[in-house]
Amino acid sequence: MMRQALLCLVLGAFAAPAGAEEPMSTDRPDVANSSDTVGAGRWQLETGVAWARQRADGTTTATWTTPVLLRIGTGERWELRIGSDGWQRATVHGNGVHDESSGLADLDVGFKYHWQATGPAGASLGWLVDAKLPTGARAVRGHGVRPGVMLAAEWELPQGNGLSVMPGIVYDSDDAGRRYASGVLAVSLDHPWTPRAHGFVEVAAEQLAARAHGGNVATFDTGATWRVDNDTQVDVAASVGLTAAAPGRALTIGWSRRW
């Protein structure tokens, strides 16, 4: 999978020429999404390879995924979103246990609406509404439909810096099939090193829930993006867990392309 990801990055770096006047805006590799949509009639693919490791109760779980997101502009303010964690493989070992599970992950479908270019306190705002569907392989499939809604807010700061804040709520399901509501909150700070290269730091809670439903999953993330041209971007990011329920270490490398 890593060789395939590197091949995608090489092909992407030398692939299509710049076409759009405005540089593309992606929703990876950080957790906080952009408030922007891709634009009417535009298609954008964001994909990569991700690895995470979590240690708990004497066992270690290593998970590989190939996240992918297709964004289709149905209007200047609207986009259709179809995503998944792609092919997922998890290996658990320790305390005499060795278990493996793999397969295609559940589909995630929804839309984004760019609400305001300049909202309260000068923020650019966008709504994201989606639902995870139990469509994946049995070994990695979730329980039932899991809808969620999030608000993406972005501010332009001095010196080209940017601040992104994304609160949200998800109606989820745990391993026992019990339904519960959990919170989402991500705060990301973007810094331009050059016009093409940016770095970011982020604190993200992908789940804020009671311990009975898995507890809080919070991480500190950092990474970088490089814009090959206005329609092509490559990225890399790493994270460390801030709570016991979060993966202790995680890495991702990715490629995004707009048509």
N, C-alpha and C positions, 0 to 999 in steps of 0.2 A: 504493500500500500504506500509506503514511503517513496519507493522508486516511482510509482505512478504519479504521486503528487509532485515530485521533482520534475518529472517529464512534463506535466501540465504547466508548471511554472516556466520552464524553458520555452515551451511552445507559445505560452501566453506572452512572454516577453518579446518574441519576435513575430507575433501573429499580425493582427489587423492594425491598420493605421488609425490615427485619431480621426474621429468623425464629428463629434458633437462639440459645440462651442464651450459648454460648461463641463468641467471635470465631473466624473461620476461620483456618486455618494453611496457608500456601501453600509450594510448592517453587520458586517463582520470586520475584525475578529473580536471586538469587545461585546459585552452583553447589552449595553445601552444602544438602542436602535436610533437611526437617524429619523428626523421628522419628515425628510424629503421623500417624494415618490420618484419613480424613474422617468416619468413623462409619457404623454399620450403616444401610443404606438411603439414604445420602446420595450425591449426585453433585456433583463439582466440576470445573469447566472452567477451565484456565489457558492463556492465549494472549497473543500480542503480535506485534510486528514487531522484527526485529533486523538490524543492519548491522555488518559487520566489514571492515576493510581490512588487507591484508598486503603488505609490500614485500620482495622477495627477488630477487637476481640481475638487477637492473635492470628487473624487471616489477612491476606493482601488480595485486593481485587484490582486487576489491570484491565482497562477497557479501551478498545480501539473503535472509532467511528469515522464515517466519511460524510460529514454534514453537507447538505446541499439545499440551496434555496433558489427558486425561480420566481422572479418578480416581473409581472406583465403590466405595463401601463395601459389602463383602460380609459384614462382621461388625464388632464393635467394635474388633478388633485387625487386621483384614485389609482390604486394598483391592486391586482390580484396576486396572492402569494401562495406558493405551493412548496413545502419544504419537508425535510426528513433528516434524521441522523444517519441515513443511508445504511450501509452495511455495518452492523455492530457485532463486536466479538468481546466477550467478557470472560476472564479467567480468574478463578478463585482458588487460592492454595494457602496452606498453613493449618496447624492443629490436626494433621492427618486428613485434611480435606483437599481434594483437587476436583474442580468442576469447571466445565466450559459450556458456554452457550453462545450461539451466533445466529445471525439471520438479518433480514431486512427490517429496519425499524418502522414504527408507525408513521403515517403521513400526517402532516400538519398543514391545514388549509385555512385561508383567511384573507383579509384585505387590510390595506392601510389608506387612511384618508388624511391628506395634508390640510389641516384645519385652518391654520393661520400662518402667514409668513412672519408677521410681527404681532404677537399676542401680548398678554400681560407681562410687564417688566421687560419688554423687548424680546420675548422668546418666540422662536419658531416652533409651532405645535403640530403634532400629528397623532391621530388615533390608530391603534393597531388592535384588530379583533381577529382571533383565530380559534381553532379547535383541533386538538390532536385526536385522531381517529384510530380505533383498534384494528388496524389493517396489517400490522407487521407479522413476522414469523412468530409462531407460538412461544418460542423460548424467550423472546424479547418484547412481546406484545403487552401494551398497557390495558387497563380495565375501563371499558366504556369510553364515551366521548368526554373529552376534558377541555372545556372552553376557557378562554381567557381574554382579558381586555387590558391594554396598557396605554399610557400617555407618554409620548416622546416629546421632550422639551429641550431646545437647544438655544444657547446664548453665544453670541460672538463677543470675545474678550479682547482687550488690547494686545498688540504684538502678534495678531493672527491666531491667538489661542482660542479654544472653544470649550464650552462646558455643556455636557449632556446629562440630563436627569430623566430616568424612566421609572415611574411607579406603576404598579399594576396589581391585578388580582386574578387568580386562576382557580377554577373549580376542579380539583384533582382527585385522584384515586390512589390509595396505597397498595402495597403488595397483597393485602388481604381483601382488596376490593371495596374497602370502606371509603365513602366520599367525604371530602373536606375542602374548605376554602383556605388558600394560602396566599400570602402576599409576595410581591416582587418589587425590588428596589435596586436600581443601579445608578451610580454617579461616576461619570467619566470625564477626565480632563485631557484635552488634545493639545499637542504642541507641535508647530511646524519647524522642523530642522532646516528644510529647504522647501522650495515650492512643490517638489514632488514627494519628499519624504517627511512623514509625520510619525510622532511617537505618542503614546498615551499611557496613563495610569488610571486605574479604576477600582472602586470597591463595589462589589455586586452581591446581592442576595437573590439568588434564583428561586429560593423557597424560604418563606417565613411561616413556620407552622409549628404546631404542638409536637412534643417529643413522640407521642403515640403515632404520629403520621410521618415520622422521619426527622423531625426537628428542623432547625435552621441550617440552610446550606448557603454559606457566605464565603467569598474568595477575594483575594487581592490580585488584580490582573495588571499586566503590563505588556506592551508589544509595540510593533511598528508596522507602517504601511508604506509601500512605494508605488507611486503611480507611474506606470510605464508610458501610458499616453492617456488622453482624456477618457478612454473607454476600457482601459485595462489596469488592474491593480493586483499586486501580490502582497501578502502579509504574513506575519509571524507573531505569536503571542505565547505567554506563559502565565501560570497562576499558581498561587499557594492557598491552601485552605485556611480559613479563619475560624471555622467551627468544626466540631467533631464529626458532623454528618457530611462535611464537604470533602471532596478529593484532596489529598494532601499535596499532590503535584499534578499539573496538567500542562500539556503543550499542544499547539496547533500550528499548522502552516497551510496557507490557502491562496486561492486565485479567484479573481472576479472579472467578468467581462460583460460589456453592454453592447447591444446591437440596436 
